[in-house]
Amino acid sequence: MNIWSIISLSIAIAASYYYYFHSTKLLNADSTNISKVSDSNNTKMSTTAGVSSVPKTIIKNAHPFPTYFFSHGGPTFMYEDDSFGDKGAWNKIKKIGTQIKQKWKPDFILVVSAHWQSSRPNLIEINRVKNKTLENPLIYDFYGFPNHMYKEEFHSTNDEFIAEAVKQELQANGFESKVVERGIDHGVWVPFKVAFSDYNTQTRPQPEVKGLDVPCPVIQISLTSNDNDFDAHYKLGKVLNYFRENSIWDKRQNKYLSGMVICSGMSVHNLRDLGVAFRMPGGVMPYVKPFNQKLTQLLEQEKGDDLKKGLFNLQLDPLLRKAHPTLEHFLPVVVAGGIADKSGDKIKELYNAELASLGWGIYQVGDSPSVKI
């Protein structure tokens, strides 16, 4: 056997061994059919045919729902024709609620109300419930009103899975956050009752068999304890936008959940001047309309850093303190501004009016192809 024969035989033997061990490895891999694939946000499992894949925990929402800012008034706002509410605002919120409930059908709603502030400057709390029905209890946090207002009902559920997801996202972005046992205050359930229910104590009888007024969980998010911290609340809006722009995998329901955000306050809120306003010709304080107009111009014309700067500069404007002697009813506007900044969406005024020392601005952040409000 010459040297070339020896070399050829050696190559053939090596190739045989390689083929044997490589084939064995492939067979072993095929028996498990599982490979791990990492992406920047999460780890998912990909599989070969015949074995179900484990979905990504987050996917981009191709069509985010708009965000709304509601001016919610007091408990009198529940009644369409009450003289201390606003019929135009009532009709607009009813129309928005019908769109949400009948057409968009979100899987959850996150809501920020002026009536819940946490106990610390960097703390954001999220509500949960522990009753068997998972229904949000109502907090009747208004005083001295007629007795029938304390008998009003609104039925919605909570979802601790979503609450925990919000908490984790807040913590990942530098906030303190915790989930606490709590109901929803009138800054949530009064405008939601207008939006989503069709009964109250003064018109249509409340149903004997209690069903849900809104067919998706409602989770309330607090403000911080610091009224003057626009930066924290603008940042809060940016964090909450994450839940508009992304859908969350819920293995309990075996589906992705898409949510929306609603902010609830007042465009002008000066309870101190109510008595003065009622004694004035025309019944409206002179600062209400100018501030409504200034706010609408800012929200509609500015975007990004200019929107943030404009909102922050209002703190130096004496008109803000006339319109809002305390700022908790204005902070939900700031949160909505953060959502608009992060998403790049435009803000538009849907409705506005003035009553005494109150402003009834309603704003929308973002659009949808089917939106016709």
Rosetta blueprint (number, residue, H / E / L):
1 M L
2 N L
3 I H
4 W H
5 S H
6 I H
7 I H
8 S H
9 L H
10 S H
11 I H
12 A H
13 I H
14 A H
15 A H
16 S H
17 Y H
18 Y H
19 Y H
20 Y H
21 F H
22 H H
23 S H
24 T H
25 K H
26 L H
27 L H
28 N H
29 A H
30 D H
31 S H
32 T H
33 N L
34 I E
35 S E
36 K E
37 V E
38 S E
39 D L
40 S L
41 N L
42 N L
43 T E
44 K E
45 M E
46 S E
47 T E
48 T L
49 A L
50 G L
51 V L
52 S L
53 S L
54 V E
55 P L
56 K L
57 T L
58 I E
59 I E
60 K E
61 N L
62 A L
63 H L
64 P L
65 F L
66 P L
67 T E
68 Y E
69 F E
70 F E
71 S E
72 H L
73 G L
74 G L
75 P H
76 T H
77 F H
78 M H
79 Y L
80 E L
81 D L
82 D L
83 S L
84 F L
85 G L
86 D L
87 K H
88 G H
89 A H
90 W H
91 N H
92 K H
93 I H
94 K H
95 K H
96 I H
97 G H
98 T H
99 Q H
100 I H
101 K H
102 Q H
103 K H
104 W H
105 K L
106 P L
107 D L
108 F E
109 I E
110 L E
111 V E
112 V E
113 S E
114 A E
115 H E
116 W E
117 Q E
118 S L
119 S L
120 R L
121 P L
122 N L
123 L E
124 I E
125 E E
126 I E
127 N E
128 R E
129 V L
130 K L
131 N L
132 K L
133 T L
134 L L
135 E E
136 N L
137 P L
138 L E
139 I L
140 Y L
141 D L
142 F L
143 Y L
144 G L
145 F L
146 P L
147 N H
148 H H
149 M H
150 Y H
151 K H
152 E L
153 E L
154 F L
155 H L
156 S L
157 T E
158 N L
159 D L
160 E H
161 F H
162 I H
163 A H
164 E H
165 A H
166 V H
167 K H
168 Q H
169 E H
170 L H
171 Q H
172 A H
173 N L
174 G L
175 F L
176 E E
177 S E
178 K E
179 V E
180 V E
181 E E
182 R L
183 G L
184 I E
185 D L
186 H H
187 G H
188 V H
189 W H
190 V H
191 P H
192 F H
193 K H
194 V H
195 A H
196 F H
197 S L
198 D L
199 Y L
200 N L
201 T L
202 Q L
203 T L
204 R L
205 P L
206 Q L
207 P L
208 E L
209 V L
210 K L
211 G L
212 L L
213 D L
214 V L
215 P L
216 C L
217 P L
218 V E
219 I E
220 Q E
221 I E
222 S E
223 L E
224 T L
225 S L
226 N L
227 D L
228 N L
229 D L
230 F H
231 D H
232 A H
233 H H
234 Y H
235 K H
236 L H
237 G H
238 K H
239 V H
240 L H
241 N H
242 Y H
243 F H
244 R H
245 E H
246 N E
247 S E
248 I E
249 W E
250 D E
251 K L
252 R L
253 Q L
254 N L
255 K E
256 Y E
257 L E
258 S L
259 G E
260 M E
261 V E
262 I E
263 C E
264 S E
265 G E
266 M L
267 S L
268 V E
269 H E
270 N L
271 L H
272 R H
273 D H
274 L H
275 G H
276 V H
277 A H
278 F H
279 R L
280 M L
281 P L
282 G L
283 G L
284 V E
285 M L
286 P L
287 Y L
288 V H
289 K H
290 P H
291 F H
292 N H
293 Q H
294 K H
295 L H
296 T H
297 Q H
298 L H
299 L H
300 E H
301 Q H
302 E L
303 K L
304 G H
305 D H
306 D H
307 L H
308 K H
309 K H
310 G H
311 L H
312 F H
313 N H
314 L H
315 Q H
316 L H
317 D L
318 P H
319 L H
320 L H
321 R H
322 K H
323 A H
324 H L
325 P L
326 T L
327 L L
328 E L
329 H L
330 F L
331 L H
332 P H
333 V H
334 V H
335 V H
336 A H
337 G H
338 G H
339 I H
340 A H
341 D H
342 K H
343 S H
344 G L
345 D L
346 K L
347 I E
348 K E
349 E E
350 L E
351 Y E
352 N L
353 A L
354 E E
355 L E
356 A E
357 S L
358 L E
359 G E
360 W L
361 G L
362 I E
363 Y E
364 Q E
365 V E
366 G L
367 D L
368 S L
369 P L
370 S L
371 V L
372 K L
373 I L
